[in-house]
Amino acid sequence: MKIAIIGGGGREHAILRAVRRHPGISRVYMLPGNAGMAGEAEITGISATDLPAISDFCQENAIDYCIVSPDDPLVMGCVDLLEEKGIPCFGPNRNAAILEGSKVFAKAFMARHHIPTAACQTFTELDAALSYAASCDLPIVVKADGLALGKGVVIAFTRAEAEDAVRNAMERHAFGKSGEALVMEEYLTGPEVSVLAFTDGKTVVPMVSSMDHKRAKDGDQGLNTGGMGTIAPNPYYTDAVAQQCMETIFLPTIRGMAEEGRPFRGCLYFGLMLTPNGPRVIEYNCRFGDPETQVVLPLLQSDLLDIMRACTDGTLSPSMVRFSQDSACCVILASSGYPTHYEKGFPISIPEDVLPYVYVAGAADREGTLVTSGGRVLGVTATAPELKDAIALAYARADRVRFEGAFCRRDIGQRALRAGKET
């Protein structure tokens, strides 16, 4: 069986590692992939958003199954295009991927189906948005409607910050068409939880929960990033909370999408906040999270490809999905200066015994040497029966990886350890 995986980051490296365990796979192609995956798959360099090139490649190479991982190609309709050519895919079609592609749609959808989320107002006109920013309760969360590379959300604590966020999106067009509409919603408080779930459009099977660390510096200080590390499971996500989320959020979402003629097949990411008034949806993503995937999939005991094909075929059942009771930790090694300005091209040294636990996100090949090519360069993961041991092992491995300007947060998982003592 020949498999194609669309995407080129650490998330896709984790998917590649898990998929390769399937005994029936003969070849795996990465579109585009990166140089850090070269020993495990064939790297094509084809952009994840070049849909015609992806379609041509998959047909010419007789791909049996395609895993469409990133948000952009999903929202653009990559699954639709490939399935029209007779190539089955893991991932939602364009009609369902709108759950992530439009926050305005997602908020209206949750209102229609009584799914708990933050109260909000939506705007398509600059003056109306500015007027609301001048009178709303603070803090306020300002979100660009469409995809914005994780940069389209601002928590405004002052009137000036709220106005600037509105103008940045709607007047300065910082996010292009994604900022032509805005969602302005109430600021919620409480522990955040990420829950990825497999679904075939009818059945939904949550994966192990996780906790991301978005800020660049220790103590949740500094700028927001794409994620500086994760742990799983999330200690705040108790069995009682999980049951409540299944009844009030997960099942209503899957049923609602089906009722509206948008059956969701693939991986649906629920970004949740456990508020004093119960769980609330912060966001939907139409794919695996990054770097959540790097701690969730190492705990998966079932065959990932079998689960994915069941999602595609409509045959998913909870018995197919089994996770270890262990804990996992992923520490991201980033380039100095990330998430703003950083230099590239520094050689990366990874010891052989650490390599199996490294997921490469931003690396290139320079005359046979692996060098940095991104802000988040790689993630180093460990699993262990106890979270404290998984954290210690992840850092021990990360400290043996070398490249100039490397930095990481030194407190990944500490909040979870404290929470574990409280619960």
N, C-alpha and C positions, 0 to 999 in steps of 0.2 A: 504494500500500500504506500502510495506517495502522498505526502502531506505538505501543505504550504501554510506558513504562519505569517500573517501580515503584522508588521511592527518591527521595532528595532531597539527596544530598551530593556531594562532589567525585568520588567513584567513579562515580556516576551521570552526572555532567557529562562525564567522560572517555568513558563508554560512549556517551552521546548524540553527542558529537563524532565518534566513530568510526563509529557506525551511520549518521549523516547522509550519509556519503560514498556510501552505496548509491544507485544511480540510480533505483531503483523506488519510493522512499519519497515519499509525498505529504504526510503529516502525522505529527508525533511529539508525543505527549502525555506529560507527566511527572506521576506520582502519588506524592508531592505536588510534587516539584521544589522549586526556590527561585528567588528573584527574579533571581539572577545568571545564570539560564538563559533568562530571558524572551525574549531576542532570537533564540533558537535553537529553541524548542519552545513548546508551549502548556502553561502551568502550571495544574494543576487544584486544588492544595491538598488533594487527597484523601489521607488518612493511609495510609502503607504497610502498616499493620496493620488497617485497616478493610476486611476481606475482602468483606463484603456490598456495600459502596459501590464497591469496585474491580470486582467482578463486574458490578454494574449498569452502571457507566460503560462497561466494555469491550463489553458487549452493546449498550447504547444507541448507542454510537458505532461499531459494526461494526468493532472492532479486528481486524486480520488476524494480528497477532503481538504477544505480550507478553513483555518481558524482566523477570523477577522478580529483582531484584538483592540486597536486604538479607537478612540471616539470619532475622530474625523472621518475615516473611511466608512464607519458604520452609519454616521449621520448623512454622509454623501450618497449612500445607497450601494456600497460595495457588495453586500450580501445579495441584494436584488439582482445586480448585474451578473454575478457569478452563477446564481441559481437559474437565471434565464439561459445560461450556457450549459446547464446540466451538471454543475459542480456543487455538491452539497456543502453547506457552511455551518460553522458554529458562530452564532451572533445574531442579533435582531436585524430585521429588515429596516429600511428607512422609515417606514410608517410607525414602527415601534420605538426606534432609536430617538424619536422626537422627545421622549421622556428626559433625555439629557440634552438634546439639541436645542430645546426651548424651555427656559425656566418659566416663561409666561404660560406655556401649555401645561407644564408640570403642576404649577400652582392651581390652575383652573381645574385640572384633572383631579387633584386631591380634594378640592372643594366639592366637585360633583359626586365624589365617592366617599366623602366624609372620612378622609384619611387625615389623622392629626398632623398638623404642621404649623409653622409660624403664620400669624395673621399678616396680610400684605396688601399693598396697592400696586397696580401695574400702570406703566406710562409709556406712551409713544410720542408725546409732545414735550419739548424742552421746558416750556413755560410752566406747564402743569406740574412737572416733576420738581422744578425749582420752588414752586409755590408750596408743595407738600414738604419739601426739605426744610423750608423756613418755619414750619409750624408743627411738624410731627414730634412725637416723643423721641427722646434720645436715650441711649445710642440707637442708631438705625442701621440696618444692613442693606447696602445697595449692590444689586447684582445685575450685570449685563445679561440680556436674555439668552444669547447664544454661546457657543464655545469660545473660550478666550484664553486657552493655554493655562488655566488655573489662576489667571490674574484678574478675572472679571468680578471679583467680590471685594467690597470694601466695608469694613465696620467703622462707621462714622460716629465719633463721640462728641463732636461739636457741629454747630450749624455750618461753619466754614468747611469742615471736612465733608459734610453731606453735600453741600453745593459743589465743591470741587469734584467729588465723585460723579455727580450728575453731569457736570460740564465735560469732564474727561471722557465720558462715554458718549454723550449725545451731541456735544458741540465740537470737541476736539477729535472725535471719532477714533479714540485710542484702540478700540477693539473692532473697528470696521463695522460691518453690518451687524455683528453680534451685539453692539451697543445701541442699535436703533430703537430698541425697546428695553425698558428697565423694570425690575421688580424691586420694590422697597418694602422690606419686611421687618417685623419686630425682632429685637435682639433677645435670643433665648440663652439661658444659662443651664449648666449641668454637664456631667461627663459626656464626652462624645464616643460613639461606637461605630465602627464600620462592620457591616454584615454583607458579605457577598452571598449570592444565592443562585443555584442552578434552577432553570425552569424550562419546561417544554411548551409553555403557553397555557397549561392547565394545572400541572403539579409544580410546586415550588419547594426546593430543598435547601435550606440555609447551610452555609459552610460554617466553620469555626469562626467566632468573632475575633476582631482585632482592634488595636489602638494605634493610630498614627501620631507622629510628632512633626507638626508642620513648620514650626519656627526654626530659624537657622541656628540659634544659640541655646545653650543650657538654660534651664529654668523657663522655657517657653518665651525667650526673649529674641529680639531681632526680627528680621523680615520673614514673611511667609515664604515657604519653598514648596517644591513638589513633594516634600516628605523627606525627613532626615532619619527615619527609622520607624520600625513597627514591632509590636509584640502580639502574640496570640497565645491563649484566648484573652479577651478583655475581662478583667475581674468584675467590672461593673455590670456585665451582661449576664445576669443570673438566670437560672431556669425559669423563674417567675416572670422576669422581664422578657425573656425569649418567647414565652407563651403569649404574653400580652402583645408583643410585636407581630407574632404570627396572626393573631386574631384581628388586630386593628390596623395593621399596615401591610404585611406581606401578601396575605390572601386577598384582601380588598384590592390591592394594586394589580395582581395577576388577573383577577376576575374582571376588574374594571377595564383593563386593556383589552381583554377578549370581548367584552360586551361592546366596546367601541370599535370593533373590527381591526384592532391593532394587537393581535396576540404576540406576546413577548417571548422569544425563544433565545436562550443563551445564558449569559451571566448578568444578573441585575444587582447593582451595588446600591445598598441602602445606607446613606449617611445619616446617622441618627443622633439626637441629643436626648439624654435622659433627664428631662426637666422635673421640677417638683410636682408638676401636674401630669407626669407620665411621658412616655416616649413620643418624640416628634420627629418628622422627616425634615432634615436640613436640605438634602439633595438626593436625587437619583443619578446614578451613572449607568450607562448602558453596556458596561464591560467590566472586566477585572480592574481593581484598583492598583495603583502603583504608589508606594511599595507594599501594600497589604498582601498582594499575591505572593511576595517573597517569604512570608511567614505562614500563609494559609496552605499553599500547595505542598510544602515540605511535610505537613502533618496529614496530608491525604493518603489514605491507605488503599483506596480503590483505584481502578484504572481510569485515568482522566479521559483518555480518548473514548472509552466505552460510554462514560457519562455524557460527554459532549455529543456523541452521535445519538444517544437517547434523547437529548434535548432537541436535536434536529428532527428526529423521527417521531417525536411525540410519545415516547415510551418510557419516560423518566419515572423512577419510583424511589422512595426514600431508602429502600434497602440496598440500592446500588451505591450509596454514598456513605463511606465510613472514614472517620478521622481518628487519629491517634489521640490518646489522653495526655500526651506530652505538651510542653509549652515550646514556643519558638520566639526568637529575637532576630531582627535584621538591623544592622548598623550601616548607614549610608556613608561612604567616603566621598567627599565632594572636593571640588577645586577651590582653592583660596579665592575669596571674593564673591563666590556664589551666594545669593542668587542674582547679583548685579553683574559687575564686570569680573571676568576671570580669564586667565591665559590658558592656552591649549598646547598640546604637542609634547608633554613630558612623558618619558618612558615609565611604564608601570611594571613593577616587579611583584609577582604573586608566587609564593612557595607552592610546590607541587601538591603537598598534602592539604593546602588550604583551597586550592583551585576548585574542588568539587562543591564548595560551599559559597562560591562567589558568583553573583549574578551581575553581568556587565551591562551598563547602561550607556555610557558615553566614552567609547574608545575607538581608535582607528589603527590601521596598520601603516607603519612607516618603515619601508625597507626591511620587513620581517620583524619589526619591534612593535609591541603593543604600546600605544601612546594615548594620552588623554585627549578627548575631543568634545567634552561636555561639562556642564556644571556638576551634575550628579554623575560621578564616574562609575561607581559600582556599589553593590550591597553585599555585605557579608552576613551569612545566616548561620544559626546554630539551633538545635533542638535538644531538649533534655526533659526528664521527668518533672523537674521543678523550674519555675521561671527564673529564679535567681541564678541557677546554674546555666541556663540557656543564655542569659545576658552575659555572664562572665566568659563563657566560651566564645560567644560572638565577638566580644571585644578582644579576647586573646588572639583570635584569628585575624581580626581587622588590624591589630597592631603590627602584624607581620607583613602586611601589604604596604608597598612603598611607591610613592610618586611625589614629585616636588609640589609643595603647596597643599598637600592632602590635609583635610581636616574633617572632624566628625563631632557630633554632640557626644558628650560623655555621660549623659543621664538618660539614655533611652531605656525605658522600662521602669524607671525609679518610681514614677507616679503609680504605675500598676502594682508595684510591690507594696507601696503604702496602702493602696486601696485594698489589696488582698488581705492585709492585716485588719482592716476596718470591717470587711464584709464577713 
